[in-house]
Amino acid sequence: MGLEAILLEGNAREISFRNSLLLAKLLGFSGLGPKEVRETAKMAYEVRSSFAHGSRMSKRHEKKIKERYGGAEEFTSTVLDLKQANRG
């Protein structure tokens, strides 16, 4: 995370885009919907970045997470399910 912050300053959207796209392609082979995987991975990366850089989750992210997943706990479970599917 430290190297990312130094080397990729201002390019967080690019990293988020690439990570979510690659994860969606990979997990698409497991039968998961690539669009849903991409959106969940992108959101997870954005939330992680907020915390990693010393910020709180934005109100926009809180609202999206509540609308799409039902809340932070449900969102965390969804992300962990993706991680588990990646192992399978």
ABEGO torsion letter per residue (X at the ends): XAAAAAAABGAAAAAAAAAAAAAAAAAAAAGBBAAAAAAAAAAAAAAAAAAAAGBBBBAAAAAAAAAAAGEAAAAAAAAAAAAAAAAX
